[in-house]
Amino acid sequence: MASFVLVPGAGGDPGYWYRVVPPLTGAGHVVVAVDLPNHDGVTLTDQVDAVVAAAVSAPRPVVLVAQSMGGQLAPAVCDRMPVDALVYLNAMIPAPGETAGAWWDAVGQSDAAHAAAVRDGRDPDTDVGPEAIFFHDLPDDVVAVLAAGEGRMPPDSLFTSPQPTRTHPTVPTLVLAGRDDRLFPAELQQRVAHQRVDVDVEILPGGHLLALSQPIVLVTRLLSLLDALCDDRPRVGRVSAPAAAAESRRCR
């Protein structure tokens, strides 16, 4: 048994993971889908506190999965609680001290999204709504669920609070990108992952909301990561051999 700590993106809604939780729990694992505070004035540190409070007692090994803006929390969470593997999922991989608001220009998100739209034959000036950017690869029934929800917009304070940590964690790190992500094109994610965490990106089918469009693909990859973490195969990214051996022992 392992624990999967699932951190949602902007808005902090744990319901984002509703198609991923059943197959993970059905495989015998603990799942903590974190409900992030989203009120005016909330900071990244407040959200890190919420993740730690929800998951610090989760059974080991712990796999932390950070979606989109949830990536801004991941390094600080790894500093505050035991984490055996980190998965960035279409994530805003942060730089030490950077704000979430500064991230977009720092990585060139606008230019990358514009270039991807032109390449794919979309109009980058008109195809900008949620249907075009987020919902384009979702099944109709999932879109209906999203439309029936209230929707939670992140407060401005989240974009102005600096990174709570100055270093990246030295835990095994996997970066997953949706092949058809229109917000953070795969090419952008590849470049940022190389620059910021020195990890190659693994491309999966699906867009930005990959846990909703391709839940089984994602669950299968997470379970294979857990298998690798718990046996003697090479570890993914940014971890020393002694640390990897220690993590392998924790799985037994």
N, C-alpha and C positions, 0 to 999 in steps of 0.2 A: 504494500500500500504506500502511496505517495500523496503529496498534497499539491494541487495546482491553485496558485493564487492568481486570480484573473483581475487585472486592473483595466477599467474601461478608458475610453478617450474623453474628449471634450464633453462636458455635461455630467460626466461621472455616473452614468446610469448602468447598474449591474445587469439590467435586462438585456443589454447588448449581447450577453453570452448565453441567451436562453436556448440556443440550438447546440451549444457545446457542452453545457453542464450534464445533460442526461447521459450521453455516451461516455463521458469521463467517470461519472459516478457509477454507471453500469459496469465499467471495467474494474470497479473496486477501489477507486481513489477518492480522497477528500477534495472537494472543490470549494474554494472561498471566492465568490464573486463579490468584489468590494463595491460598496455604495459610497462614493466619494462626496464629501461636503461640497456644496455648489452655491453657497449663499454669497451675497455681496461682501467683499472684504476678505474672502478666504484666500489663503496663500498656498503655494506648493508645499510648504512645510506642514500646514494643516492637513493637506491631503495625504502626505507621507504618514503623518500621525494616524490617520484613519486606516491606512493599509496595515500598518504595524499592529494597531489595536485589534484588527479583525483577524490577523494571520499569524501573530507571533507564536501562538501555541499550536500551530498546525503540525501534524506529524511529519518527520523527515523521511525521505528527501523532499525538499520544497522546490518546485519549479515556478518561478515568477514570470507571468506573461503580461506584457505591457503593450496595450493597443494605442496607436496614434499619440495623442497628447499625454497618455499615461506613461509614455517613455520618459517624460520629464521627471517622473517620480522614481524611476527604477534605481538609479545609482544610490540615492539616499536611503531607499528601502533596504538595499543590500548592506548598507552601513549599519542599519539599525536592528536587523534580525537575521537569523540564519537563512541563507538562500543557496541552494545547491546548483541551480542553473537559471539563467536569465534569458528570456525570449523577447526580443523586440519585434513587434508585429505591426508592420506599416507605421512605424513609430517615429516620433520626433526625438531622435537620439541627441541628448543635450551636450553642450560643452560646459566645462566648469565655470560657474559664475554667470552664465548666460541666462537671460530671461526668455520665457516662452515667446514673448512678443518680438524679441530680437532674432529668434531662431529663423524665421521665415526669410528675411533678407540675408542673413548670414550664410544660409545654405543655397540661396538662389531659387527658392521654391516657385516664385511667379514665372520666371523665365523657363524653368524646367516644365511646368504645367502647360505653358503656352506652346512650347516646342512639341510636347507630346500630343497636344490637341491638333496642331497643324499636321503632324506626321500621320495621325489617325484619320484625317479628313473631317475633323470637327471644327466648328467655329469657336475659337477661343474667347470671343467677345460676347457670344450669346448663350453658349452651352455652359452656363455657370451655376445653375440652380441645383438643389439637392437631387432632383431626378437624374440630371446629367452627370453629376460628380459622384454621388454616393449610391444611388439606387439602380443604376443602369444594368447591373448584373444580378439583381436580387429577384427571387421568385415573387410572383404576385401576392401570394399569401403573406410573405414576410413584409412586403411593402405595406400591405393592409394593416398588419400589426403595428408597424412604425407610425403609420398615419393616424391610428387610433390612440396612440400615446400622446402625452402632453408635450414631449420634447423639452430638453433641458439645455439651455445655452450657458456656456461658461461665463462667469463674471469677469470684468476687465481686470480685476485684481490678480487673477491667475497669470495674466500675461506680463505683469510688471514686477512680480516677485522673483528674485534671483534664484538660481539653482541652490538647493540646500547643501550640496556637497561640492568639494573641489577636486574630487578624483573619481575615476571610473572604477567599478568593482572588478576584482580579479577572480570572478567566478566564470565557469564555462558560459559562453554567450553565443546565442544563435540569433541571427537576424533574418526574419522572414518578410518577404515583400510580395504583394499581389501583382501578378503579371499585368493586370488591367487597372491598377490603381491610377485614377485620374487626378487625385489631389497630390499625392506624393509618387510621381512616376518611378518605376523600378530603377531607371537609370540614375535618378536623383538619390534614391535610397542606397544604391550600390556605392556611389561616390562618398556619401556622408558616412556610411559604415566603415569604409576603408580609412577615411580621414580621422574619424573620431574614436573608433574602437578596434580598428585594424582587423576586421572580420569580413569575410566574403558573405555576400547576400545569397540566400537560397530563394529562388522564385517559385511561388505556388500559383495555381490558377485562382482567379478571383480579383475583385477590386479592392477598394479601401476598406469596406466592411466585410472582410473575408470570413470572419466567424459567422456571419449571417448567410453569405452566399455559398461557402464551401466548408460547412462545419465538419464533415467527415474527413475531408482532406486534412484539415487543420488538426483534428483530434488524432488521426493516424500519425501525423508528423510529431506531435507532442509525445505520444506513447513511444515512438521509436527513439526520441531523444531520451526519454526516461530509461529505456533499455540500454542505450549507450552509456548513460551516466552510471548505471548499476553493474556494468560488466567491464571487461578489460579492453574494449575498443578505444581508439583515439578519441580524446575529448574535443569539443568544439570550442575554438577561440580562447585566448587570453587566460590561460591557467597553467600553472607549473605542474610538472610530473608528480611531486609529492602531494600537492593539493588534490590532484586528480585521484591519486590512490586513496587519499583520505575520504573523498566523496564516494568512491566506490565502496569503501567499507561501511559508510553510513547507510547504504541501500540494503544492507544485509541484516 
